[in-house]
Amino acid sequence: MALTGLQIFKLLPNTNCKDCGFQTCLAFAMKLAARQAELDLCPHASEEAKEILGAAATPPIRLVKIGTGPREVTVGEETVLFRHDKTFYHATAIALSLTDTMPDDEIAQRISEAEGINFERAGENLTVNLLALLSESGNAERYAETARKISDESGMPLILCSDDPQLLKPAVDACAVRRPMIYAATEKNWESMAELARSFKVPLAVRHHGSLSDLHDLASKIREAGVEDLVLEPGAGTLAMALENQTLIRRAALEQSDKSFGFPTLVRLGGGDEGPLTVSSAATLAICKYASIVILDRYEPWMFLPLLTLRQNIYTDPQKPLQVDPVIYAIGEPGPDSPLAVTTNFSLTYFIVSTEIEGSGTPAWLAIVEAEGLSVLTAWSAGKFGGELVGKRLLEMGVEEKVSHRKVIIPGYIAVIQGEMEDAMPGWEILVGPEEAGDIPAYLKEVWE
């Protein structure tokens, strides 16, 4: 039976020593209750606590880390089937493949292209996460040399792809400090692959394109061999089969606490004759349901913005909107005579409004008021963006020091707060701006000026 955070808290030492990495024992207990941490993180837990908590404090899907440093990829540790039940925690990692038969200059170009995939959206940088090195030469020395080159030249974590443990070993050794993932253990090579993963303490992908029961049995054998950081790749002949397999694995892990299915999953796409639209569609499905890693053997530049945007939307906490800091932002190089506008701290609202102001060519000040990340109308209807409150916050933020004209523009949809703001800001003129952000440039040119 699942335990609550308070029940777990009573079993902990309650010293707030922070040795587990959390600020308090209560914070750690809440993470244990959500199955987002393991009891092993607490070095002071009693044997009684360990016996009582057991699986109740273990994440149903193991956390697996690939790589090191700031680009380290973390997957797994999910706790729900549907994001609206709580949230998804570790976004699907996207890997781009390259081969050891490519010339060195082409490899360098591929690395540069992968690292150059970077889009800013709603305050986040959207990027691809991994490089997957395929072995096509069959030459262990060339493969190891290429792995070392990629490891030295790129900060992106690496997946080493080969079914030959003897070929993989020199490559793993060449970049072991960067903690690559080995891909893949199969029914034929699993013992050697497990030994390799155990020796170098690196994650291991487990592939079986037969039935899910076969994949389950293979994962069980590798776990018994002492390898715990696994990533599972089930077979998927069709999109429907892929959806079914991913869903069954996730359900088994969450609802049945099946340890051999309690691992992140992997999908590899683009290795056959399918075109980029088919690959993109399959990647979309994989991000939604429930792949932790997607390896793209074939891809086009136009695929990444929609895929990364989808991933951001899926892995944004639905109960906690994206927010920006409630401060006064300078758009362009505004001065004391520049316009001053105000809106909420909902991230999307800020970026839409600031983009329109920047596009107008008119430097301006944009004051962001704390509204718990809600949009303008939602915040107003919830009583978090009323005239008195907004006026008070603006004065506290020091708008009088930014502008000399004593005018502030409010969103057109909430013109109703104009009177309350005038009462809260004596001597200020409250201007009602446009309802739609797209009309901001025209407003600044035709009304403000």
KOLVEXVEX-762187 format. One record per residue (C-alpha): x, y, z; residue in one letter; residue number from 1. Coordinates in nm, 2 decimals. Layout:
% KOLVEXVEX-762187
ATOM       c1       c2       c3   aa     i
ATOM        X        Y        Z    A   NUM
...
//
This chain:
% KOLVEXVEX-762187
ATOM       c1       c2       c3   aa     i
ATOM     0.00     0.00     0.00    M     1
ATOM     0.13     0.35    -0.09    A     2
ATOM     0.24     0.56     0.21    L     3
ATOM     0.18     0.93     0.24    T     4
ATOM     0.46     1.18     0.28    G     5
ATOM     0.38     1.23     0.65    L     6
ATOM     0.38     0.86     0.71    Q     7
ATOM     0.72     0.83     0.55    I     8
ATOM     0.84     1.14     0.74    F     9
ATOM     0.78     0.97     1.07    K    10
ATOM     1.01     0.69     0.97    L    11
ATOM     1.30     0.91     0.87    L    12
ATOM     1.57     1.04     1.12    P    13
ATOM     1.42     1.40     1.11    N    14
ATOM     1.76     1.56     1.14    T    15
ATOM     1.74     1.78     0.83    N    16
ATOM     2.11     1.69     0.77    C    17
ATOM     2.07     1.75     0.39    K    18
ATOM     2.29     1.44     0.31    D    19
ATOM     2.01     1.31     0.09    C    20
ATOM     2.03     1.62    -0.13    G    21
ATOM     1.71     1.78     0.00    F    22
ATOM     1.67     2.07     0.24    Q    23
ATOM     1.46     1.89     0.49    T    24
ATOM     1.35     1.54     0.58    C    25
ATOM     0.99     1.64     0.51    L    26
ATOM     1.09     1.75     0.15    A    27
ATOM     1.27     1.41     0.10    F    28
ATOM     0.96     1.23     0.24    A    29
ATOM     0.74     1.40    -0.01    M    30
ATOM     0.97     1.29    -0.29    K    31
ATOM     0.96     0.94    -0.16    L    32
ATOM     0.58     0.94    -0.14    A    33
ATOM     0.57     1.06    -0.50    A    34
ATOM     0.81     0.78    -0.59    R    35
ATOM     1.06     1.03    -0.73    Q    36
ATOM     1.35     0.94    -0.51    A    37
ATOM     1.50     0.63    -0.35    E    38
ATOM     1.54     0.56     0.02    L    39
ATOM     1.91     0.48    -0.04    D    40
ATOM     1.98     0.85    -0.07    L    41
ATOM     1.94     0.87     0.31    C    42
ATOM     2.25     0.73     0.47    P    43
ATOM     2.09     0.75     0.82    H    44
ATOM     1.77     0.56     0.75    A    45
ATOM     1.71     0.28     1.01    S    46
ATOM     1.68    -0.08     0.91    E    47
ATOM     1.32    -0.06     1.03    E    48
ATOM     1.25     0.22     0.80    A    49
ATOM     1.41     0.04     0.51    K    50
ATOM     1.20    -0.27     0.58    E    51
ATOM     0.87    -0.08     0.61    I    52
ATOM     0.92     0.15     0.32    L    53
ATOM     1.06    -0.10     0.07    G    54
ATOM     0.91    -0.06    -0.27    A    55
ATOM     0.67     0.21    -0.15    A    56
ATOM     0.96     0.46    -0.16    A    57
ATOM     1.12     0.34    -0.49    T    58
ATOM     1.03     0.52    -0.82    P    59
ATOM     0.83     0.27    -1.04    P    60
ATOM     1.05     0.36    -1.34    I    61
ATOM     1.42     0.38    -1.27    R    62
ATOM     1.61     0.70    -1.32    L    63
ATOM     1.88     0.66    -1.58    V    64
ATOM     2.15     0.91    -1.65    K    65
ATOM     2.36     0.93    -1.97    I    66
ATOM     2.66     1.16    -2.00    G    67
ATOM     2.81     1.40    -1.75    T    68
ATOM     2.83     1.77    -1.69    G    69
ATOM     2.57     2.03    -1.80    P    70
ATOM     2.45     1.83    -2.10    R    71
ATOM     2.38     1.52    -1.89    E    72
ATOM     2.06     1.34    -2.00    V    73
ATOM     1.82     1.22    -1.73    T    74
ATOM     1.53     0.99    -1.82    V    75
ATOM     1.28     0.77    -1.64    G    76
ATOM     1.13     0.83    -1.29    E    77
ATOM     0.79     0.89    -1.43    E    78
ATOM     0.49     0.83    -1.20    T    79
ATOM     0.17     0.87    -1.40    V    80
ATOM     0.02     0.75    -1.73    L    81
ATOM    -0.15     1.09    -1.80    F    82
ATOM     0.02     1.42    -1.75    R    83
ATOM    -0.30     1.59    -1.62    H    84
ATOM    -0.30     1.34    -1.33    D    85
ATOM     0.02     1.51    -1.21    K    86
ATOM     0.30     1.58    -1.46    T    87
ATOM     0.57     1.41    -1.66    F    88
ATOM     0.92     1.49    -1.53    Y    89
ATOM     1.20     1.40    -1.77    H    90
ATOM     1.14     1.51    -2.13    A    91
ATOM     1.20     1.27    -2.41    T    92
ATOM     1.57     1.29    -2.52    A    93
ATOM     1.62     1.31    -2.89    I    94
ATOM     1.94     1.16    -3.04    A    95
ATOM     2.08     1.21    -3.39    L    96
ATOM     2.28     0.94    -3.54    S    97
ATOM     2.61     0.94    -3.73    L    98
ATOM     2.84     0.66    -3.85    T    99
ATOM     3.21     0.57    -3.81    D   100
ATOM     3.24     0.55    -4.19    T   101
ATOM     3.19     0.92    -4.23    M   102
ATOM     3.50     1.13    -4.30    P   103
ATOM     3.62     1.33    -4.00    D   104
ATOM     3.52     1.66    -4.16    D   105
ATOM     3.16     1.53    -4.21    E   106
ATOM     3.15     1.41    -3.85    I   107
ATOM     3.26     1.75    -3.73    A   108
ATOM     2.99     1.91    -3.94    Q   109
ATOM     2.72     1.68    -3.81    R   110
ATOM     2.83     1.76    -3.45    I   111
ATOM     2.81     2.13    -3.53    S   112
ATOM     2.47     2.10    -3.69    E   113
ATOM     2.33     1.90    -3.39    A   114
ATOM     2.47     2.15    -3.14    E   115
ATOM     2.32     2.43    -3.35    G   116
ATOM     1.97     2.31    -3.32    I   117
ATOM     1.85     2.55    -3.05    N   118
ATOM     1.52     2.73    -3.04    F   119
ATOM     1.41     2.97    -2.77    E   120
ATOM     1.04     2.94    -2.68    R   121
ATOM     0.86     3.06    -2.37    A   122
ATOM     1.18     3.13    -2.19    G   123
ATOM     1.33     2.78    -2.26    E   124
ATOM     1.60     2.67    -2.50    N   125
ATOM     1.48     2.37    -2.70    L   126
ATOM     1.76     2.14    -2.82    T   127
ATOM     1.84     1.79    -2.93    V   128
ATOM     2.01     1.59    -2.65    N   129
ATOM     2.23     1.31    -2.77    L   130
ATOM     2.45     1.17    -3.05    L   131
ATOM     2.42     0.81    -3.15    A   132
ATOM     2.73     0.66    -3.32    L   133
ATOM     2.65     0.37    -3.55    L   134
ATOM     2.92     0.11    -3.63    S   135
ATOM     2.92     0.05    -4.01    E   136
ATOM     3.30     0.00    -4.06    S   137
ATOM     3.32    -0.32    -3.85    G   138
ATOM     3.66    -0.19    -3.74    N   139
ATOM     3.70    -0.16    -3.37    A   140
ATOM     4.00     0.08    -3.39    E   141
ATOM     3.81     0.31    -3.62    R   142
ATOM     3.50     0.30    -3.41    Y   143
ATOM     3.69     0.38    -3.09    A   144
ATOM     3.87     0.66    -3.26    E   145
ATOM     3.55     0.81    -3.38    T   146
ATOM     3.39     0.77    -3.04    A   147
ATOM     3.68     0.95    -2.88    R   148
ATOM     3.67     1.23    -3.14    K   149
ATOM     3.30     1.29    -3.08    I   150
ATOM     3.35     1.27    -2.70    S   151
ATOM     3.63     1.53    -2.72    D   152
ATOM     3.46     1.77    -2.96    E   153
ATOM     3.10     1.77    -2.83    S   154
ATOM     2.94     1.83    -2.50    G   155
ATOM     2.65     1.61    -2.60    M   156
ATOM     2.62     1.26    -2.44    P   157
ATOM     2.69     0.97    -2.67    L   158
ATOM     2.51     0.64    -2.75    I   159
ATOM     2.74     0.37    -2.88    L   160
ATOM     2.54     0.15    -3.12    C   161
ATOM     2.66    -0.20    -3.21    S   162
ATOM     2.56    -0.56    -3.14    D   163
ATOM     2.93    -0.66    -3.11    D   164
ATOM     3.06    -0.64    -2.75    P   165
ATOM     3.42    -0.69    -2.87    Q   166
ATOM     3.39    -0.39    -3.11    L   167
ATOM     3.22    -0.18    -2.84    L   168
ATOM     3.47    -0.24    -2.56    K   169
ATOM     3.76    -0.01    -2.69    P   170
ATOM     3.50     0.26    -2.78    A   171
ATOM     3.35     0.25    -2.43    V   172
ATOM     3.69     0.26    -2.28    D   173
ATOM     3.78     0.56    -2.49    A   174
ATOM     3.50     0.77    -2.36    C   175
ATOM     3.40     0.60    -2.03    A   176
ATOM     3.45     0.92    -1.83    V   177
ATOM     3.17     1.07    -2.03    R   178
ATOM     2.93     0.78    -1.93    R   179
ATOM     2.79     0.68    -2.27    P   180
ATOM     2.50     0.44    -2.32    M   181
ATOM     2.56     0.10    -2.49    I   182
ATOM     2.31     0.00    -2.75    Y   183
ATOM     2.21    -0.28    -2.75    A   184
ATOM     2.19    -0.60    -2.55    A   185
ATOM     2.00    -0.88    -2.74    T   186
ATOM     1.91    -1.24    -2.67    E   187
ATOM     2.23    -1.34    -2.84    K   188
ATOM     2.48    -1.11    -2.68    N   189
ATOM     2.33    -1.01    -2.34    W   190
ATOM     2.58    -1.18    -2.12    E   191
ATOM     2.88    -1.00    -2.28    S   192
ATOM     2.69    -0.67    -2.30    M   193
ATOM     2.59    -0.70    -1.93    A   194
ATOM     2.95    -0.76    -1.84    E   195
ATOM     3.06    -0.46    -2.04    L   196
ATOM     2.80    -0.23    -1.89    A   197
ATOM     2.88    -0.36    -1.54    R   198
ATOM     3.26    -0.32    -1.59    S   199
ATOM     3.24     0.04    -1.70    F   200
ATOM     2.93     0.14    -1.50    K   201
ATOM     2.74     0.27    -1.80    V   202
ATOM     2.37     0.24    -1.90    P   203
ATOM     2.27    -0.04    -2.13    L   204
ATOM     1.99    -0.05    -2.38    A   205
ATOM     1.80    -0.38    -2.41    V   206
ATOM     1.65    -0.47    -2.75    R   207
ATOM     1.40    -0.74    -2.83    H   208
ATOM     1.17    -0.72    -3.13    H   209
ATOM     0.97    -1.03    -3.04    G   210
ATOM     0.70    -1.03    -2.78    S   211
ATOM     0.69    -0.81    -2.48    L   212
ATOM     0.72    -1.12    -2.26    S   213
ATOM     1.05    -1.20    -2.44    D   214
ATOM     1.18    -0.84    -2.37    L   215
ATOM     1.06    -0.88    -2.01    H   216
ATOM     1.26    -1.21    -1.97    D   217
ATOM     1.57    -1.06    -2.12    L   218
ATOM     1.56    -0.75    -1.89    A   219
ATOM     1.51    -0.98    -1.60    S   220
ATOM     1.82    -1.18    -1.68    K   221
ATOM     2.03    -0.87    -1.72    I   222
ATOM     1.90    -0.73    -1.39    R   223
ATOM     2.00    -1.06    -1.22    E   224
ATOM     2.34    -1.02    -1.38    A   225
ATOM     2.39    -0.70    -1.18    G   226
ATOM     2.30    -0.43    -1.43    V   227
ATOM     2.03    -0.19    -1.31    E   228
ATOM     2.06     0.12    -1.54    D   229
ATOM     1.86    -0.02    -1.84    L   230
ATOM     1.67     0.13    -2.12    V   231
ATOM     1.42    -0.09    -2.30    L   232
ATOM     1.35    -0.10    -2.68    E   233
ATOM     1.04    -0.31    -2.77    P   234
ATOM     0.96    -0.41    -3.12    G   235
ATOM     0.71    -0.20    -3.32    A   236
ATOM     0.62    -0.30    -3.67    G   237
ATOM     0.34    -0.04    -3.70    T   238
ATOM     0.25     0.28    -3.52    L   239
ATOM    -0.04     0.10    -3.36    A   240
ATOM     0.19    -0.17    -3.23    M   241
ATOM     0.43     0.09    -3.10    A   242
ATOM     0.16     0.27    -2.91    L   243
ATOM     0.04    -0.06    -2.76    E   244
ATOM     0.38    -0.18    -2.65    N   245
ATOM     0.48     0.15    -2.50    Q   246
ATOM     0.15     0.17    -2.31    T   247
ATOM     0.17    -0.18    -2.18    L   248
ATOM     0.52    -0.13    -2.05    I   249
ATOM     0.43     0.19    -1.87    R   250
ATOM     0.11     0.03    -1.72    R   251
ATOM     0.31    -0.27    -1.60    A   252
ATOM     0.56    -0.05    -1.43    A   253
ATOM     0.32     0.19    -1.27    L   254
ATOM     0.02    -0.02    -1.19    E   255
ATOM     0.18    -0.36    -1.13    Q   256
ATOM     0.52    -0.24    -1.00    S   257
ATOM     0.69    -0.48    -1.25    D   258
ATOM     1.06    -0.43    -1.19    K   259
ATOM     1.17    -0.57    -1.52    S   260
ATOM     0.95    -0.32    -1.70    F   261
ATOM     1.03    -0.04    -1.46    G   262
ATOM     1.28     0.13    -1.70    F   263
ATOM     1.28     0.41    -1.95    P   264
ATOM     1.20     0.31    -2.31    T   265
ATOM     1.37     0.38    -2.64    L   266
ATOM     1.24     0.41    -3.00    V   267
ATOM     1.47     0.41    -3.30    R   268
ATOM     1.34     0.56    -3.62    L   269
ATOM     1.44     0.62    -3.98    G   270
ATOM     1.66     0.32    -4.04    G   271
ATOM     1.44     0.18    -4.32    G   272
ATOM     1.28     0.31    -4.64    D   273
ATOM     1.03     0.54    -4.46    E   274
ATOM     1.03     0.90    -4.56    G   275
ATOM     1.08     1.20    -4.33    P   276
ATOM     0.70     1.26    -4.28    L   277
ATOM     0.66     0.90    -4.16    T   278
ATOM     0.96     0.94    -3.93    V   279
ATOM     0.83     1.26    -3.80    S   280
ATOM     0.48     1.11    -3.73    S   281
ATOM     0.64     0.82    -3.55    A   282
ATOM     0.86     1.05    -3.34    A   283
ATOM     0.55     1.25    -3.25    T   284
ATOM     0.38     0.94    -3.12    L   285
ATOM     0.69     0.83    -2.93    A   286
ATOM     0.71     1.17    -2.75    I   287
ATOM     0.35     1.15    -2.65    C   288
ATOM     0.34     0.78    -2.56    K   289
ATOM     0.59     0.72    -2.37    Y   290
ATOM     0.94     0.69    -2.51    A   291
ATOM     1.22     0.83    -2.30    S   292
ATOM     1.47     0.84    -2.59    I   293
ATOM     1.41     0.87    -2.96    V   294
ATOM     1.70     0.79    -3.20    I   295
ATOM     1.66     0.95    -3.54    L   296
ATOM     1.87     0.77    -3.81    D   297
ATOM     1.71     0.99    -4.08    R   298
ATOM     1.59     1.35    -4.03    Y   299
ATOM     1.54     1.68    -4.20    E   300
ATOM     1.60     2.03    -4.04    P   301
ATOM     1.23     2.12    -4.06    W   302
ATOM     1.14     1.83    -3.82    M   303
ATOM     1.30     1.97    -3.51    F   304
ATOM     1.10     2.29    -3.43    L   305
ATOM     0.76     2.11    -3.43    P   306
ATOM     0.90     1.80    -3.24    L   307
ATOM     1.08     2.01    -2.98    L   308
ATOM     0.77     2.24    -2.94    T   309
ATOM     0.55     1.93    -2.89    L   310
ATOM     0.80     1.79    -2.63    R   311
ATOM     0.80     2.12    -2.44    Q   312
ATOM     0.42     2.12    -2.43    N   313
ATOM     0.39     1.76    -2.32    I   314
ATOM     0.65     1.80    -2.05    Y   315
ATOM     0.53     2.13    -1.90    T   316
ATOM     0.36     2.08    -1.57    D   317
ATOM    -0.01     2.13    -1.64    P   318
ATOM    -0.06     2.24    -1.28    Q   319
ATOM     0.22     2.50    -1.29    K   320
ATOM     0.22     2.74    -1.59    P   321
ATOM     0.55     2.86    -1.72    L   322
ATOM     0.63     3.19    -1.56    Q   323
ATOM     0.88     3.48    -1.60    V   324
ATOM     1.02     3.69    -1.32    D   325
ATOM     0.79     3.98    -1.21    P   326
ATOM     1.02     4.27    -1.29    V   327
ATOM     1.03     4.56    -1.53    I   328
ATOM     1.19     4.45    -1.86    Y   329
ATOM     1.35     4.69    -2.11    A   330
ATOM     1.24     4.62    -2.47    I   331
ATOM     1.50     4.78    -2.69    G   332
ATOM     1.67     5.07    -2.53    E   333
ATOM     1.39     5.27    -2.36    P   334
ATOM     1.43     5.60    -2.18    G   335
ATOM     1.22     5.81    -1.94    P   336
ATOM     0.99     5.91    -2.22    D   337
ATOM     0.93     5.56    -2.35    S   338
ATOM     0.59     5.38    -2.32    P   339
ATOM     0.52     5.17    -2.01    L   340
ATOM     0.30     4.87    -2.04    A   341
ATOM     0.19     4.61    -1.79    V   342
ATOM     0.08     4.24    -1.81    T   343
ATOM     0.09     3.92    -1.61    T   344
ATOM     0.39     3.69    -1.55    N   345
ATOM     0.25     3.41    -1.77    F   346
ATOM     0.55     3.32    -1.99    S   347
ATOM     0.36     3.29    -2.32    L   348
ATOM     0.19     3.63    -2.26    T   349
ATOM     0.52     3.79    -2.19    Y   350
ATOM     0.69     3.66    -2.50    F   351
ATOM     0.40     3.74    -2.73    I   352
ATOM     0.37     4.10    -2.59    V   353
ATOM     0.75     4.16    -2.58    S   354
ATOM     0.79     4.03    -2.94    T   355
ATOM     0.52     4.26    -3.07    E   356
ATOM     0.67     4.56    -2.89    I   357
ATOM     1.02     4.48    -3.02    E   358
ATOM     0.87     4.44    -3.37    G   359
ATOM     0.71     4.78    -3.35    S   360
ATOM     1.05     4.95    -3.34    G   361
ATOM     0.94     5.15    -3.04    T   362
ATOM     1.16     5.10    -2.73    P   363
ATOM     0.94     5.05    -2.42    A   364
ATOM     0.92     4.93    -2.06    W   365
ATOM     0.72     4.62    -1.99    L   366
ATOM     0.62     4.57    -1.63    A   367
ATOM     0.54     4.21    -1.53    I   368
ATOM     0.32     4.17    -1.23    V   369
ATOM     0.31     3.84    -1.03    E   370
ATOM    -0.01     3.65    -1.11    A   371
ATOM     0.09     3.29    -1.04    E   372
ATOM     0.16     3.24    -1.41    G   373
ATOM    -0.19     3.30    -1.52    L   374
ATOM    -0.30     3.47    -1.84    S   375
ATOM    -0.45     3.82    -1.82    V   376
ATOM    -0.82     3.73    -1.83    L   377
ATOM    -0.77     3.42    -1.61    T   378
ATOM    -0.57     3.62    -1.35    A   379
ATOM    -0.83     3.90    -1.35    W   380
ATOM    -1.12     3.66    -1.31    S   381
ATOM    -0.93     3.48    -1.02    A   382
ATOM    -0.88     3.81    -0.84    G   383
ATOM    -0.50     3.81    -0.90    K   384
ATOM    -0.48     4.10    -1.15    F   385
ATOM    -0.72     4.36    -1.01    G   386
ATOM    -0.67     4.73    -1.05    G   387
ATOM    -0.58     4.80    -0.69    E   388
ATOM    -0.33     4.51    -0.67    L   389
ATOM    -0.17     4.60    -1.01    V   390
ATOM    -0.13     4.96    -0.92    G   391
ATOM     0.02     4.88    -0.58    K   392
ATOM     0.27     4.63    -0.74    R   393
ATOM     0.38     4.88    -1.01    L   394
ATOM     0.46     5.14    -0.75    L   395
ATOM     0.65     4.89    -0.54    E   396
ATOM     0.85     4.79    -0.85    M   397
ATOM     0.97     5.15    -0.89    G   398
ATOM     0.80     5.25    -1.22    V   399
ATOM     0.83     5.61    -1.11    E   400
ATOM     1.21     5.58    -1.15    E   401
ATOM     1.18     5.44    -1.50    K   402
ATOM     0.95     5.70    -1.67    V   403
ATOM     0.88     6.07    -1.63    S   404
ATOM     0.54     6.08    -1.81    H   405
ATOM     0.33     5.90    -1.55    R   406
ATOM     0.13     5.69    -1.80    K   407
ATOM     0.08     5.31    -1.80    V   408
ATOM    -0.09     5.10    -2.07    I   409
ATOM    -0.31     4.81    -1.95    I   410
ATOM    -0.44     4.52    -2.16    P   411
ATOM    -0.76     4.61    -2.35    G   412
ATOM    -0.95     4.30    -2.23    Y   413
ATOM    -0.94     4.42    -1.87    I   414
ATOM    -1.03     4.79    -1.92    A   415
ATOM    -1.26     4.75    -1.62    V   416
ATOM    -0.96     4.78    -1.38    I   417
ATOM    -0.88     5.13    -1.51    Q   418
ATOM    -1.06     5.32    -1.23    G   419
ATOM    -0.92     5.11    -0.95    E   420
ATOM    -0.57     5.16    -1.09    M   421
ATOM    -0.62     5.54    -1.10    E   422
ATOM    -0.72     5.53    -0.74    D   423
ATOM    -0.42     5.32    -0.65    A   424
ATOM    -0.18     5.54    -0.85    M   425
ATOM    -0.26     5.90    -0.79    P   426
ATOM    -0.13     6.13    -1.06    G   427
ATOM    -0.10     5.85    -1.31    W   428
ATOM    -0.30     5.82    -1.64    E   429
ATOM    -0.41     5.47    -1.71    I   430
ATOM    -0.44     5.40    -2.08    L   431
ATOM    -0.64     5.11    -2.22    V   432
ATOM    -0.43     4.93    -2.48    G   433
ATOM    -0.54     4.69    -2.75    P   434
ATOM    -0.71     4.36    -2.68    E   435
ATOM    -0.50     4.16    -2.92    E   436
ATOM    -0.12     4.16    -2.90    A   437
ATOM    -0.09     4.18    -3.28    G   438
ATOM    -0.24     4.54    -3.26    D   439
ATOM     0.04     4.66    -3.02    I   440
ATOM     0.27     4.80    -3.30    P   441
ATOM    -0.02     5.01    -3.45    A   442
ATOM    -0.12     5.13    -3.10    Y   443
ATOM     0.23     5.25    -3.02    L   444
ATOM     0.26     5.43    -3.35    K   445
ATOM    -0.09     5.58    -3.38    E   446
ATOM    -0.21     5.62    -3.02    V   447
ATOM     0.09     5.66    -2.80    W   448
ATOM     0.29     5.88    -3.02    E   449
//
